[in-house]
Amino acid sequence: DADLADIIAQGIQIRTGTKVDGAAKLIEEGFAAVFVAPGLWKAHSLPIEGMDAAGVTNAVDFLSLCHTDGQAATDLVRGKNVAVIGGGSVAMDVTHSARQLGANRIYAISLEGMNELPAMEDELATAIVEGVFFVAQCEVTKVLTEDGQVVGLEGREVEWKEPGVLLPHNAQPIEGTSFTLRVGVVVQAIGQGATATAGQIVASTGRFIEVDDSMSTSQAGVYAGGDIVRGA
Protein backbone atom coordinates (compact mmCIF):
# COMPACT_ATOMS: atom_id res chain seq x y z
CA ASP A 1 0.00 0.00 0.00
CA ALA A 2 2.84 2.38 0.83
CA ASP A 3 4.52 1.65 -2.52
CA LEU A 4 1.30 2.34 -4.42
CA ALA A 5 0.63 5.54 -2.47
CA ASP A 6 4.12 6.80 -3.31
CA ILE A 7 3.64 6.01 -7.01
CA ILE A 8 0.23 7.68 -7.19
CA ALA A 9 1.55 10.76 -5.35
CA GLN A 10 4.06 11.27 -8.16
CA GLY A 11 1.24 11.59 -10.66
CA ILE A 12 1.78 8.18 -12.25
CA GLN A 13 -1.33 6.71 -13.84
CA ILE A 14 -2.17 3.09 -13.03
CA ARG A 15 -4.32 1.09 -15.40
CA THR A 16 -5.45 -2.35 -14.26
CA GLY A 17 -7.44 -4.97 -16.15
CA THR A 18 -5.70 -3.88 -19.36
CA LYS A 19 -4.42 -6.36 -21.94
CA VAL A 20 -1.17 -5.48 -23.71
CA ASP A 21 -0.97 -6.85 -27.25
CA GLY A 22 2.72 -6.07 -27.58
CA ALA A 23 5.33 -3.56 -26.50
CA ALA A 24 5.93 -2.45 -30.08
CA LYS A 25 2.29 -1.41 -30.40
CA LEU A 26 2.63 0.86 -27.38
CA ILE A 27 5.60 2.56 -29.05
CA GLU A 28 3.50 3.00 -32.19
CA GLU A 29 0.76 4.61 -30.07
CA GLY A 30 3.18 7.33 -29.03
CA PHE A 31 4.86 6.14 -25.81
CA ALA A 32 8.52 7.16 -25.69
CA ALA A 33 9.56 3.96 -23.95
CA VAL A 34 8.13 0.74 -22.55
CA PHE A 35 9.50 -1.19 -19.58
CA VAL A 36 8.36 -4.81 -19.46
CA ALA A 37 8.37 -6.66 -16.11
CA PRO A 38 5.58 -9.27 -16.15
CA GLY A 39 7.37 -11.69 -13.85
CA LEU A 40 7.11 -15.47 -13.97
CA TRP A 41 3.59 -16.84 -13.47
CA LYS A 42 3.61 -20.30 -15.04
CA ALA A 43 3.98 -22.73 -12.13
CA HIS A 44 6.30 -25.68 -12.64
CA SER A 45 4.91 -29.16 -12.04
CA LEU A 46 6.61 -32.45 -11.27
CA PRO A 47 6.31 -35.01 -14.09
CA ILE A 48 5.02 -37.80 -11.86
CA GLU A 49 1.90 -39.93 -11.66
CA GLY A 50 -1.14 -38.44 -9.99
CA MET A 51 -0.44 -34.75 -10.49
CA ASP A 52 -3.74 -34.33 -12.36
CA ALA A 53 -5.83 -35.45 -9.36
CA ALA A 54 -8.35 -33.25 -7.58
CA GLY A 55 -6.70 -31.68 -4.56
CA VAL A 56 -3.38 -31.10 -6.34
CA THR A 57 -2.59 -27.47 -7.05
CA ASN A 58 0.32 -25.05 -7.17
CA ALA A 59 1.44 -22.13 -5.04
CA VAL A 60 0.41 -19.46 -7.55
CA ASP A 61 -3.16 -20.74 -7.79
CA PHE A 62 -3.49 -21.48 -4.07
CA LEU A 63 -2.20 -18.11 -2.87
CA SER A 64 -4.32 -16.33 -5.48
CA LEU A 65 -7.34 -18.25 -4.22
CA CYS A 66 -6.56 -17.14 -0.67
CA HIS A 67 -6.87 -13.52 -1.81
CA THR A 68 -9.81 -13.83 -4.21
CA ASP A 69 -12.01 -16.49 -2.60
CA GLY A 70 -11.09 -17.12 1.01
CA GLN A 71 -13.98 -19.52 1.55
CA ALA A 72 -12.90 -21.72 -1.36
CA ALA A 73 -9.32 -21.74 -0.06
CA THR A 74 -10.58 -22.65 3.40
CA ASP A 75 -12.75 -25.45 2.04
CA LEU A 76 -9.73 -26.83 0.19
CA VAL A 77 -7.47 -27.25 3.23
CA ARG A 78 -9.49 -27.06 6.47
CA GLY A 79 -9.12 -30.21 8.56
CA LYS A 80 -6.96 -31.90 5.92
CA ASN A 81 -3.34 -32.98 5.84
CA VAL A 82 -1.48 -30.77 3.36
CA ALA A 83 1.79 -31.56 1.58
CA VAL A 84 3.72 -28.55 0.27
CA ILE A 85 6.46 -29.49 -2.18
CA GLY A 86 9.29 -26.96 -1.95
CA GLY A 87 11.49 -25.29 0.62
CA GLY A 88 11.62 -21.66 -0.49
CA SER A 89 9.84 -18.50 0.61
CA VAL A 90 6.80 -19.22 -1.54
CA ALA A 91 6.47 -22.68 0.01
CA MET A 92 6.55 -21.08 3.46
CA ASP A 93 3.84 -18.63 2.35
CA VAL A 94 1.72 -21.65 1.46
CA THR A 95 2.33 -23.45 4.78
CA HIS A 96 1.47 -20.29 6.72
CA SER A 97 -1.70 -19.66 4.72
CA ALA A 98 -2.79 -23.29 5.05
CA ARG A 99 -2.26 -23.11 8.82
CA GLN A 100 -4.28 -19.90 9.06
CA LEU A 101 -7.11 -21.55 7.12
CA GLY A 102 -7.31 -24.52 9.45
CA ALA A 103 -5.24 -27.27 7.84
CA ASN A 104 -4.45 -30.27 10.03
CA ARG A 105 -0.94 -31.67 9.54
CA ILE A 106 1.27 -29.74 7.14
CA TYR A 107 4.34 -31.27 5.52
CA ALA A 108 7.04 -29.25 3.72
CA ILE A 109 8.89 -31.65 1.42
CA SER A 110 12.15 -30.46 -0.14
CA LEU A 111 15.19 -31.77 -2.00
CA GLU A 112 17.34 -29.52 0.20
CA GLY A 113 18.44 -30.49 3.69
CA MET A 114 17.36 -28.43 6.69
CA ASN A 115 20.58 -26.38 6.56
CA GLU A 116 20.13 -25.73 2.83
CA LEU A 117 16.53 -24.54 2.62
CA PRO A 118 16.30 -21.35 0.53
CA ALA A 119 13.52 -19.78 2.61
CA MET A 120 14.52 -16.94 4.95
CA GLU A 121 15.28 -17.77 8.57
CA ASP A 122 12.30 -15.93 9.99
CA GLU A 123 9.98 -17.73 7.58
CA LEU A 124 11.38 -21.10 8.62
CA ALA A 125 11.09 -20.13 12.28
CA THR A 126 7.43 -19.23 11.80
CA ALA A 127 6.77 -22.55 10.08
CA ILE A 128 8.40 -24.46 12.93
CA VAL A 129 6.36 -22.57 15.54
CA GLU A 130 3.21 -23.30 13.54
CA GLY A 131 3.96 -27.01 13.65
CA VAL A 132 4.99 -27.65 10.06
CA PHE A 133 6.67 -31.04 9.60
CA PHE A 134 9.80 -30.66 7.47
CA VAL A 135 10.51 -33.67 5.27
CA ALA A 136 13.91 -32.46 4.10
CA GLN A 137 16.30 -33.98 1.56
CA CYS A 138 13.46 -36.01 0.04
CA GLU A 139 11.60 -36.22 -3.25
CA VAL A 140 8.00 -37.02 -4.12
CA THR A 141 7.72 -39.94 -6.53
CA LYS A 142 3.97 -40.46 -6.84
CA VAL A 143 0.65 -38.92 -5.82
CA LEU A 144 -1.80 -41.54 -4.56
CA THR A 145 -5.43 -41.19 -5.62
CA GLU A 146 -8.84 -42.73 -5.07
CA ASP A 147 -11.69 -41.92 -7.45
CA GLY A 148 -9.64 -39.07 -8.92
CA GLN A 149 -8.98 -37.43 -5.53
CA VAL A 150 -5.57 -37.19 -3.88
CA VAL A 151 -5.34 -39.34 -0.74
CA GLY A 152 -1.59 -39.49 -0.18
CA LEU A 153 1.84 -39.45 -1.72
CA GLU A 154 4.93 -41.60 -1.95
CA GLY A 155 8.47 -40.33 -1.62
CA ARG A 156 12.03 -41.27 -0.78
CA GLU A 157 15.16 -39.73 0.63
CA VAL A 158 17.81 -38.33 -1.70
CA GLU A 159 21.41 -37.23 -1.51
CA TRP A 160 23.47 -34.91 -3.66
CA LYS A 161 25.75 -36.49 -6.25
CA GLU A 162 27.92 -33.38 -6.04
CA PRO A 163 27.76 -31.61 -2.66
CA GLY A 164 26.57 -28.02 -2.83
CA VAL A 165 24.84 -28.26 -6.21
CA LEU A 166 21.23 -27.80 -5.10
CA LEU A 167 19.53 -28.73 -8.36
CA PRO A 168 17.04 -31.52 -9.13
CA HIS A 169 19.32 -33.26 -11.62
CA ASN A 170 21.98 -33.54 -8.91
CA ALA A 171 19.72 -35.46 -6.50
CA GLN A 172 19.91 -39.24 -6.41
CA PRO A 173 17.59 -41.57 -4.47
CA ILE A 174 18.77 -43.52 -1.44
CA GLU A 175 17.77 -47.16 -1.58
CA GLY A 176 15.48 -48.41 1.17
CA THR A 177 14.19 -45.00 2.26
CA SER A 178 10.72 -44.98 0.67
CA PHE A 179 7.85 -43.52 2.69
CA THR A 180 4.13 -42.79 2.36
CA LEU A 181 2.20 -39.80 3.70
CA ARG A 182 -1.58 -39.59 3.96
CA VAL A 183 -2.62 -36.16 2.66
CA GLY A 184 -5.71 -34.68 1.10
CA VAL A 185 -4.05 -31.70 -0.58
CA VAL A 186 -0.77 -31.30 -2.46
CA VAL A 187 0.58 -27.84 -3.28
CA GLN A 188 3.59 -27.57 -5.57
CA ALA A 189 5.90 -24.64 -4.84
CA ILE A 190 8.87 -25.60 -6.98
CA GLY A 191 9.33 -22.44 -9.01
CA GLN A 192 7.78 -20.67 -11.95
CA GLY A 193 8.53 -19.92 -15.58
CA ALA A 194 7.41 -17.43 -18.19
CA THR A 195 3.89 -17.65 -19.57
CA ALA A 196 3.25 -17.69 -23.32
CA THR A 197 1.73 -14.21 -22.99
CA ALA A 198 4.93 -12.83 -21.47
CA GLY A 199 6.94 -14.19 -24.37
CA GLN A 200 4.68 -12.40 -26.86
CA ILE A 201 5.20 -8.97 -25.32
CA VAL A 202 8.81 -8.83 -26.50
CA ALA A 203 10.38 -11.09 -29.10
CA SER A 204 12.75 -13.51 -27.38
CA THR A 205 14.80 -16.50 -28.49
CA GLY A 206 14.97 -18.24 -25.11
CA ARG A 207 13.10 -18.85 -21.85
CA PHE A 208 13.54 -15.24 -20.77
CA ILE A 209 13.65 -11.83 -22.41
CA GLU A 210 17.19 -10.92 -23.44
CA VAL A 211 18.56 -7.46 -22.65
CA ASP A 212 21.88 -5.63 -22.84
CA ASP A 213 23.65 -3.72 -20.04
CA SER A 214 21.18 -0.83 -20.33
CA MET A 215 18.21 -3.25 -19.98
CA SER A 216 17.33 -2.63 -23.65
CA THR A 217 15.65 -5.43 -25.60
CA SER A 218 16.05 -6.07 -29.32
CA GLN A 219 13.14 -3.69 -29.95
CA ALA A 220 13.90 0.04 -30.00
CA GLY A 221 12.50 1.86 -27.00
CA VAL A 222 11.56 -1.33 -25.19
CA TYR A 223 13.29 -2.30 -21.94
CA ALA A 224 12.78 -5.23 -19.59
CA GLY A 225 13.73 -6.32 -16.09
CA GLY A 226 12.90 -8.48 -13.11
CA ASP A 227 12.36 -12.22 -13.08
CA ILE A 228 11.46 -12.27 -16.79
CA VAL A 229 15.10 -11.29 -17.48
CA ARG A 230 17.17 -12.79 -14.67
CA GLY A 231 15.06 -15.76 -13.67
CA ALA A 232 13.39 -16.30 -10.32
Secondary structure by P-SEA (a helix, b strand, c coil): caaaaaaaaabbbbbcccccccaaaaaaacccbbbbcccccbbbbbccccccccccccaaaaaaaaaccaaaaaaacccbbbbbccccaaaaaaaaaaaaacccbbbbbcccccccccccaaaaaaaaaacccccccccccbbbbcccccccbbbbbbbbccccccccccccccccccccccccbbbbccbbbbcaaaaaaccccccbbbbccccccccccccccccccccc
